[in-house]
């Protein structure tokens, strides 16, 4: 039977969809706070908690009077001068290991082989996991700095007030503070802490010939408010925008300077919603359903969150100690472990989900479902995190809970009424006039 030209293409094989060769990838701003705290190791074979001492300074008693020196004899009156005692002391504290693990779902190599551009997809997956390591570590550093801070302030209309808080057995997710903020963070709230920071030793032992610069970790909007948003400070405070090639910008990550404060922009500061007398944590992104699987989108609740934690930050405030591993014996070839969030691909002793079974006593127990991987064609990514936080100089760190809002928008109308002129954008010549044919 002959095939007509109209029906010919119906016999061709066609894909149901045509995917572009270029695959787009979500972009998430990346930063890391690892370089903004001291880091160390928690040695292997050394237990799970450590106790340490810190020798404290003792201020001499200056209230005792000076006595006159006499030239008389010592008979009946000893020549030993009056003395004022000065003591000594130390503070004992401890830190302990904490751990957390993340892993992906199982991947099957047989299914991966049939996927379009699988290499590109998994290259993006691996990069996404590396970014997750940075996010996880940064969140822990912020939370730990919040906990160990020597001073916790709530910003109120009449100044700063100290507060205590309860985490309610969550990782700063649901916090109950003893007081809620009623004011934004303003410059004078920071100024009241300059003298304390200097006297506490946060700027070092010798500060006479060194400009006192205190680091503040906050968001970019607050930096603008502190530097340029308050016109009353223009004559008394200065804002210096660092050149991108300068040492301050390149090495320290400072975004600007106002007064005695070096301002460091944090892209993901700690923010909360107010729920009754509690604070509920919100994060910059939330996950929703994608065409296949899930995807992260910007969380509008984070942008609109009314409460934020600002820090007077100090890089020696705490030491982030990562758990270290070591070989125990040459006859025991254990796999090398990494507790800093390095992702590895696991293929042994895999499980997928759980099932309910009965134990010998007839009670229900939950057991993992084993996965047969005799063909070595299945696996998943896994990462371990294990750190201990040593509060070295918590007195240098201060946290401020303050109100925040989106910039106020005040519209401005036109000063004149717009008028509209009829436009002709034709680019063709005028048509020839119609000539009447002779009859």
C-alpha positions as CSV (number, residue, x, y, z in Angstrom):
1,X,0.0,0.0,0.0
2,X,1.5,3.3,-1.0
3,X,2.1,5.9,1.8
4,X,0.8,9.4,1.1
5,X,3.0,12.4,1.9
6,X,0.5,13.5,4.6
7,X,0.8,10.2,6.4
8,X,4.5,9.6,6.0
9,X,5.7,11.4,9.1
10,X,3.4,9.3,11.3
11,X,5.7,6.3,10.7
12,X,8.8,8.2,12.1
13,X,10.0,7.6,15.7
14,X,9.8,10.8,17.8
15,X,10.6,11.6,21.4
16,X,7.6,12.7,23.4
17,X,9.7,15.7,24.7
18,X,12.8,17.5,23.6
19,X,15.1,18.5,26.4
20,X,17.5,21.4,25.8
21,X,21.2,20.4,25.8
22,X,21.8,23.1,28.4
23,X,20.6,22.3,31.9
24,X,19.9,25.2,34.2
25,X,21.0,25.0,37.9
26,X,19.6,26.9,40.9
27,X,22.0,29.4,42.4
28,X,22.3,29.9,46.1
29,X,24.6,32.5,47.5
30,X,27.4,30.7,49.4
31,X,29.4,32.0,52.4
32,X,31.2,30.4,55.2
33,X,31.8,31.4,58.8
34,X,34.5,28.7,59.4
35,X,37.2,31.4,59.0
36,X,35.5,33.7,61.5
37,X,36.1,31.5,64.5
38,X,39.1,29.6,65.8
39,X,39.2,26.0,64.9
40,X,40.9,23.0,66.5
41,X,40.6,19.3,66.9
42,X,39.0,17.0,69.4
43,X,41.6,14.2,69.7
44,X,40.7,10.6,69.3
45,X,41.1,8.3,72.3
46,X,40.3,11.3,74.5
47,X,36.7,10.7,75.8
48,X,33.7,12.6,74.7
49,X,34.0,15.7,77.0
50,X,36.8,17.8,78.3
51,X,37.2,20.2,81.2
52,X,39.5,23.1,81.0
53,X,40.6,26.0,83.2
54,X,41.0,29.7,82.3
55,X,43.2,31.8,84.6
56,X,41.4,35.1,85.5
57,X,42.7,38.5,85.9
58,X,42.5,40.0,89.4
59,X,42.0,43.8,89.8
60,X,44.0,45.3,92.7
61,X,42.2,46.9,95.5
62,X,42.6,50.6,95.0
63,X,40.4,51.8,97.8
64,X,43.0,51.4,100.6
65,X,44.9,54.6,101.7
66,X,48.5,55.3,101.2
67,X,50.5,55.5,104.4
68,X,53.2,58.0,105.2
69,X,56.7,56.8,105.6
70,X,58.2,57.7,109.0
71,X,61.8,58.1,110.1
72,X,61.2,56.8,113.7
73,X,62.7,53.7,115.2
74,X,61.2,50.3,114.9
75,X,61.0,49.6,118.7
76,X,57.3,48.9,119.6
77,X,56.4,49.8,116.1
78,X,57.5,47.2,113.4
79,X,59.0,48.6,110.2
80,X,56.8,46.2,108.1
81,X,54.4,48.3,106.0
82,X,50.7,47.8,105.9
83,X,49.8,45.4,103.1
84,X,46.7,45.0,100.9
85,X,46.1,41.5,99.8
86,X,45.6,40.6,96.1
87,X,44.4,37.1,95.3
88,X,44.1,34.9,92.2
89,X,41.5,32.7,90.6
90,X,40.5,30.6,87.6
91,X,37.3,29.6,85.9
92,X,36.6,25.9,85.1
93,X,34.4,25.0,82.1
94,X,33.8,22.0,79.9
95,X,32.9,21.2,76.3
96,X,31.5,18.0,74.8
97,X,31.2,16.3,71.4
98,X,28.0,16.5,69.5
99,X,27.2,14.8,66.2
100,X,24.7,14.9,63.3
101,X,24.5,12.9,60.1
102,X,22.9,13.4,56.7
103,X,22.4,11.1,53.8
104,X,20.5,10.9,50.5
105,X,18.1,8.3,49.2
106,X,19.4,5.2,47.4
107,X,20.6,5.5,43.9
108,X,20.5,2.5,41.4
109,X,23.1,2.4,38.7
110,X,20.9,0.5,36.4
111,X,18.3,3.4,36.5
112,X,21.0,6.0,36.2
113,X,22.3,4.6,32.9
114,X,18.9,5.3,31.2
115,X,18.7,8.9,32.5
116,X,19.4,11.8,30.1
117,X,22.8,13.5,30.8
118,X,23.2,11.6,34.1
119,X,26.8,12.9,34.5
120,X,25.6,16.6,34.5
121,X,22.8,15.8,36.9
122,X,25.1,14.1,39.4
123,X,27.7,16.7,39.0
124,X,25.1,19.2,40.2
125,X,24.0,16.8,43.0
126,X,27.5,16.5,44.3
127,X,27.9,20.3,44.2
128,X,24.6,20.7,46.0
129,X,25.8,18.4,48.8
130,X,29.1,20.4,49.1
131,X,27.0,23.6,49.5
132,X,24.9,21.8,52.1
133,X,28.0,21.1,54.2
134,X,28.8,24.8,54.3
135,X,25.2,25.7,55.3
136,X,25.1,23.0,58.0
137,X,28.4,24.1,59.5
138,X,27.5,27.8,59.3
139,X,24.2,27.2,61.1
140,X,26.0,25.4,63.9
141,X,28.5,28.2,64.3
142,X,25.8,30.9,64.6
143,X,23.8,28.8,67.0
144,X,26.8,28.0,69.2
145,X,27.9,31.6,69.3
146,X,24.3,32.6,70.3
147,X,24.5,30.0,73.2
148,X,28.0,30.8,74.5
149,X,27.6,34.6,74.3
150,X,28.6,36.3,77.5
151,X,25.9,38.9,77.2
152,X,22.4,38.4,75.8
153,X,20.6,41.7,75.2
154,X,17.0,42.4,74.1
155,X,16.6,45.8,72.4
156,X,13.9,47.9,73.9
157,X,12.7,51.5,73.5
158,X,14.6,52.7,76.6
159,X,17.8,50.8,75.9
160,X,19.2,47.3,76.4
161,X,17.9,44.7,78.8
162,X,19.5,41.4,79.7
163,X,17.5,38.3,78.9
164,X,17.7,34.6,79.5
165,X,16.2,31.9,77.2
166,X,15.0,28.3,77.0
167,X,15.5,26.3,73.8
168,X,12.6,23.9,74.6
169,X,14.8,20.9,73.6
170,X,15.2,22.3,70.0
171,X,18.2,23.6,68.2
172,X,17.2,27.3,68.6
173,X,14.0,26.4,66.6
174,X,11.5,27.3,69.4
175,X,13.0,29.7,71.9
176,X,11.3,31.2,74.9
177,X,13.1,34.4,76.0
178,X,12.5,36.1,79.3
179,X,11.7,39.3,77.3
180,X,10.8,40.2,73.7
181,X,12.3,43.1,71.8
182,X,10.4,46.3,71.3
183,X,12.9,48.3,69.3
184,X,15.2,48.0,66.3
185,X,19.0,47.9,66.8
186,X,20.3,51.5,66.8
187,X,23.8,52.8,66.9
188,X,23.8,54.0,70.5
189,X,23.0,50.5,71.7
190,X,26.3,49.4,70.2
191,X,28.1,52.5,71.5
192,X,27.2,51.6,75.1
193,X,29.2,48.5,74.7
194,X,32.5,50.0,73.5
195,X,34.0,50.7,76.9
196,X,33.1,47.2,78.2
197,X,34.7,45.6,75.1
198,X,37.9,47.5,75.6
199,X,38.1,46.8,79.4
200,X,37.2,43.1,79.0
201,X,40.3,42.7,76.8
202,X,38.5,42.0,73.5
203,X,40.8,44.3,71.6
204,X,44.0,43.0,73.2
205,X,46.3,44.0,76.0
206,X,47.6,47.3,74.4
207,X,44.9,49.5,72.8
208,X,46.3,52.9,73.4
209,X,47.9,53.3,70.0
210,X,45.5,51.1,68.2
211,X,42.1,52.3,67.0
212,X,39.5,50.3,68.8
213,X,37.6,48.3,66.1
214,X,34.9,45.9,67.2
215,X,33.4,43.5,64.7
216,X,29.6,43.4,64.3
217,X,27.9,40.5,62.4
218,X,24.5,41.5,61.0
219,X,22.6,41.7,57.7
220,X,23.1,44.1,54.9
221,X,19.9,46.0,55.5
222,X,21.0,46.8,59.1
223,X,24.4,47.8,57.9
224,X,22.7,50.4,55.6
225,X,20.5,51.6,58.5
226,X,23.4,52.0,60.8
227,X,25.6,53.7,58.3
228,X,23.4,55.8,56.0
229,X,19.9,55.4,57.2
230,X,20.2,57.8,60.1
231,X,21.0,61.3,58.8
232,X,21.6,62.6,62.3
233,X,24.8,60.6,62.5
234,X,26.4,62.1,59.4
235,X,28.4,64.7,61.2
236,X,29.4,62.4,64.1
237,X,29.9,59.0,62.5
238,X,31.6,58.0,59.3
239,X,31.0,55.3,56.8
240,X,34.0,54.0,54.8
241,X,33.3,51.7,51.9
242,X,36.4,49.5,51.5
243,X,38.0,49.1,48.1
244,X,37.6,45.5,46.9
245,X,41.4,45.2,46.8
246,X,42.0,46.4,50.3
247,X,43.2,44.1,53.1
248,X,40.1,44.8,55.2
249,X,37.7,43.8,52.5
250,X,39.7,40.8,51.1
251,X,41.0,39.3,54.3
252,X,38.4,40.1,57.0
253,X,35.2,40.2,54.9
254,X,34.1,43.6,56.4
255,X,31.4,45.4,54.4
256,X,31.9,48.8,56.0
257,X,32.7,50.8,59.1
258,X,30.6,53.0,61.3
259,X,32.2,54.6,64.4
260,X,34.2,52.0,66.3
261,X,32.5,49.1,64.5
262,X,33.6,47.0,61.6
263,X,30.4,45.7,60.0
264,X,30.4,42.2,58.6
265,X,27.5,41.3,56.4
266,X,25.9,37.9,57.1
267,X,23.7,36.6,54.3
268,X,21.7,34.2,56.5
269,X,21.4,35.7,60.0
270,X,19.3,34.1,62.7
271,X,15.7,35.3,62.4
272,X,12.5,34.5,64.3
273,X,8.7,34.9,64.1
274,X,6.9,35.9,67.2
275,X,4.3,33.3,68.4
276,X,2.8,34.5,71.7
277,X,5.6,34.8,74.1
278,X,7.9,32.5,72.0
279,X,10.2,33.0,69.1
280,X,10.0,30.5,66.2
281,X,13.0,30.2,63.9
282,X,12.6,30.8,60.2
283,X,15.2,29.9,57.5
284,X,16.1,31.6,54.2
285,X,14.7,28.8,52.1
286,X,11.9,26.4,52.2
287,X,11.4,23.2,50.1
288,X,8.4,22.6,47.8
289,X,7.5,20.0,45.2
290,X,9.4,20.2,41.9
291,X,8.5,18.5,38.6
292,X,10.3,15.5,40.1
293,X,11.3,15.5,43.7
294,X,11.6,18.8,45.7
295,X,13.3,22.1,45.3
296,X,14.3,25.0,47.6
297,X,12.7,28.5,47.1
298,X,13.3,31.8,48.9
299,X,11.2,31.9,52.1
300,X,9.2,35.1,52.2
301,X,8.6,34.5,55.9
302,X,12.3,34.9,56.4
303,X,12.4,38.1,54.5
304,X,9.5,39.5,56.5
305,X,10.6,38.0,59.9
306,X,10.2,40.6,62.7
307,X,13.1,39.5,65.0
308,X,16.7,39.1,64.2
309,X,19.9,38.2,66.2
310,X,22.8,40.6,65.8
311,X,26.2,39.9,67.2
312,X,29.2,41.7,68.5
313,X,31.4,39.0,67.1
314,X,34.9,37.9,68.2
315,X,36.9,35.3,66.5
316,X,38.4,34.0,69.7
317,X,35.0,33.9,71.4
318,X,34.8,30.1,70.9
319,X,36.9,27.4,69.3
320,X,35.1,25.0,66.9
321,X,36.8,21.6,67.5
322,X,36.2,18.9,65.0
323,X,36.4,15.2,66.0
324,X,39.7,13.6,64.8
325,X,40.3,10.0,64.0
326,X,43.4,7.9,64.1
327,X,44.5,4.4,63.3
328,X,44.1,2.1,66.3
329,X,46.2,-0.9,65.1
330,X,47.6,-2.0,61.8
331,X,45.7,-5.3,62.1
332,X,42.4,-3.4,62.3
333,X,42.0,-1.6,59.0
334,X,38.9,0.5,59.9
335,X,37.7,2.9,57.2
336,X,39.0,6.5,57.6
337,X,36.3,8.7,59.1
338,X,35.7,12.4,58.4
339,X,33.5,14.3,60.8
340,X,33.7,17.7,59.0
341,X,30.8,16.9,56.6
342,X,32.8,15.3,53.8
343,X,30.3,13.3,51.6
344,X,31.1,9.7,50.8
345,X,29.3,7.1,48.7
346,X,28.2,4.0,50.7
347,X,27.4,0.7,49.1
348,X,27.5,-1.8,52.0
349,X,24.9,-2.8,54.5
350,X,22.2,-0.7,52.8
351,X,18.7,-0.3,54.2
352,X,15.6,1.3,52.7
353,X,12.8,2.2,55.1
354,X,11.6,0.3,58.1
355,X,9.1,-2.5,59.0
356,X,7.3,-3.5,62.1
357,X,8.0,-6.9,63.5
358,X,7.3,-8.8,66.7
359,X,10.1,-9.6,69.3
360,X,10.3,-12.7,71.4
361,X,7.9,-11.1,73.9
362,X,5.2,-10.3,71.3
363,X,5.8,-6.5,71.3
364,X,6.1,-4.5,68.1
365,X,9.6,-3.4,67.2
366,X,10.8,-1.3,64.2
367,X,13.5,-2.9,62.1
368,X,15.3,-1.5,59.0
369,X,14.6,-3.2,55.7
370,X,17.9,-4.6,54.2
371,X,18.6,-4.0,50.5
372,X,20.3,-6.7,48.4
373,X,23.4,-5.1,46.8
374,X,25.2,-8.3,45.6
375,X,25.5,-6.7,42.2
376,X,27.1,-3.6,43.7
377,X,24.8,-1.4,41.7
378,X,23.2,0.6,44.6
379,X,24.5,3.3,46.9
380,X,23.8,6.5,48.7
381,X,25.7,9.6,49.8
382,X,26.4,10.0,53.5
383,X,28.1,12.7,55.6
384,X,28.9,12.9,59.4
385,X,29.4,16.0,61.5
386,X,30.9,15.9,64.9
387,X,32.1,19.0,66.8
388,X,32.7,20.3,70.2
389,X,32.4,24.0,71.1
390,X,34.9,25.4,73.5
391,X,33.8,28.7,74.9
392,X,37.2,30.4,75.1
393,X,36.3,34.0,75.7
394,X,32.5,34.2,75.8
395,X,32.8,37.6,77.6
396,X,33.8,39.1,74.2
397,X,30.7,37.9,72.4
398,X,27.3,39.7,72.7
399,X,24.0,39.0,71.0
400,X,21.2,41.5,70.5
401,X,17.6,40.4,69.8
402,X,16.0,43.3,67.9
403,X,13.0,44.1,65.8
404,X,13.3,44.5,62.1
405,X,11.1,45.3,59.1
406,X,11.3,45.7,55.4
407,X,12.2,49.2,54.2
408,X,9.3,51.7,54.4
409,X,8.1,52.7,50.9
410,X,6.7,56.2,50.4
411,X,5.5,56.7,46.9
412,X,5.8,60.0,45.0
413,X,3.2,61.1,42.4
414,X,4.0,63.0,39.2
415,X,4.1,66.8,39.4
416,X,2.4,67.2,36.1
417,X,-0.4,65.4,34.1
418,X,1.0,63.1,31.4
419,X,-0.2,63.6,27.9
420,X,-0.2,61.1,25.1
421,X,0.6,61.7,21.4
422,X,-0.6,59.4,18.7
423,X,2.5,57.7,17.2
424,X,3.0,56.2,13.8
425,X,5.9,53.7,13.5
426,X,5.3,52.6,9.9
427,X,8.6,52.3,7.9
428,X,6.9,51.8,4.4
429,X,6.5,54.4,1.7
430,X,3.2,55.9,0.9
431,X,1.2,53.8,-1.5
432,X,0.7,55.0,-5.0
433,X,-2.7,56.6,-5.7
434,X,-5.2,54.5,-7.4
435,X,-5.7,55.5,-11.1
436,X,-9.0,55.0,-12.7
437,X,-8.8,52.9,-15.8
438,X,-10.2,54.6,-18.9
439,X,-13.5,53.4,-20.1
